[in-house]
Amino acid sequence: MKHLFKLRAYLKPYLLQLMLDMFLLLSMTGLSLVVPQIIQGVIDQGLKAGSTAFLIRSALILVGIGAATAALNLGQRYLTEWIGAYVGYDLRNAMYDRIQYLPFTYHDHSTTGQLINRCIEDVRAVQSFAGDSLVQIVQLGVLSVGVVTILVARNHWLAVIVLLPLIPMVMMTTDFGQRITHLFYDVDNTLGDLSAQLQENISGAQVVRAFARESHEVDRFDRINRSYFKARIKVLGEWSKVMPTTNLLITMGTILILMVGGPLVLQGKMTVGELVAFNAYLLMLSGPVQQLAWLVNALGESEAGAQRVLEILEHEPEIQSPTNAVVLGVLSGRVEFQGVSLRYQDEKIDALSCIDLFVKPNQLIALIGQTGSGKTSLVNLIPRFYDVSEGVVLVDDLDVRQVDLGSLRRQIGIVLQTSLLFSDTIRENIRYGRSEATDAEIFTAAKAAQAHDFIVKFAEGYETMVGERGVTLSGGQRQRIAIARALLMNPRILILDDSTSSVDTQTEKLIQEALDRLMEGRTTFVIAHRLATIRRADLILVMDNGQIVQRGRHDELLKEGGLYKEIYDLQLSQQNRFFEEVEEEEELFVREREHETIKGRRTSDRSLS
């Protein structure tokens, strides 16, 4: 129970309610301990003496005890569930809060399904302990002490004899508890894998259908589901060994009472009422003792859940604002890398090595290179998504590890190729980075991002709900809303992936116009795929194997040759010819329109004359 004990702080706010709950529980237990004594009196005094008045009085007392117990039970059950619900509520909030601040390194090695399972199923297991199992443990302890004390006080030799079967039961149950916790931990892990597979399959439903891999996914899910089933069966197998044995040992206690107590009654050393009461106390104890296996089973599940919950709650984010962090004012946008190297967790080689770079405010930096060359790794160091392994990243001459993360990231806008939108209205998605933004500011940002016109065409306009991950919008629409979101933040530093290969030429043009407005007057890092962006960059960084192998402007790098010239010849030259042809067609179209306009004016002038 060491992991559950660590979560005791979540019970402290409800200590008063917990004490009241325990008081009601103790009152119920006390009343239940009186009942066998009354039954003994009914047998030995009421029935034997033939006292009708005594029998009626005893019956009324039992009715009163029953009514009082029912009322106490109602209040106790409500309080128990209330405490459990609030503990679960607080724990889920704490889990969600911690997940918001977990670094990218944690998410790189965790699945969404596992995190969801920890926040829901594992918290539910802990909630069950706080709301029910804890009370049952206290009840079992109090009742056991009360019953054993009464039995020993009545006949200590008979008590010792009838309680002997309980000793192996307790030992067996304790051993069961130690084994069941590990088994439930395996169950929770396999359930997390099952959740992860389900989440991944639903998210990738379009890909599954497109490649006709439904049967493959069914088989894959079946394998994980079977692992979960086997883990559950192991728990059931262990539990099934304990429960029948528990029932047998309780039955042996009753048999011993009859075998030892019966002759005592015949010898006149014990009354029939005493024997019945003695057996009633044992049966009163047998109920909770029989539930001990159930309780240990639930306790094992709760302990495993607590362990998985604590693995998140006790995970200290490696990346967080330091003590006495510098709160940034408005940045100028100067960025510098000094001897920077980066190695990801569990990787054997550096993702970046020996990076030296100085970027002036408002410069446009284009990064090009093959997949895996380190472009994304480099830009991810600026908002401190990862920490450098060596060297330092400076923003306005300040080490990003020494500044307040919030004040840093609020001044960095990020627009990716597949920007995430949330299941909310378009309005709320645009002002996600600035919740206090006015409608006028939202509309201005949307117009600048070339998004306003298509938004107002929706029946609900800016109140249109966006589906999960933005699936109800086209790729170009999602991109422009993401640009509007970045514009609204008015960041001093921009990080862009300007790939528009998934959209048509007209949409690409609109997106590029929006990006051009977004980049005005800001320091911009672009993972570049378009020649138009690369040609006007103030500095082009050519990356290969985590290093900057070339740097300069477009014309300079073409003359220099090397990797940039290879990339240009293989990828960019064709793009260049395409855009030259498009520009020629546009110029020809404009000249034709101008010629038609002039011709129309001359015709109009002749008519007037």
Beta strands, then each sheet from edge to edge (+ up, - down):
strand 1: 335-342
strand 2: 352-359
strand 3: 364-369
strand 4: 390-395
strand 5: 398-399
strand 6: 412-415
strand 7: 493-497
strand 8: 523-527
strand 9: 539-544
strand 10: 547-552
sheet 1: 2+ 1- 4+ 5-
sheet 2: 6+ 7+ 8+ 3+ 9+ 10-
end
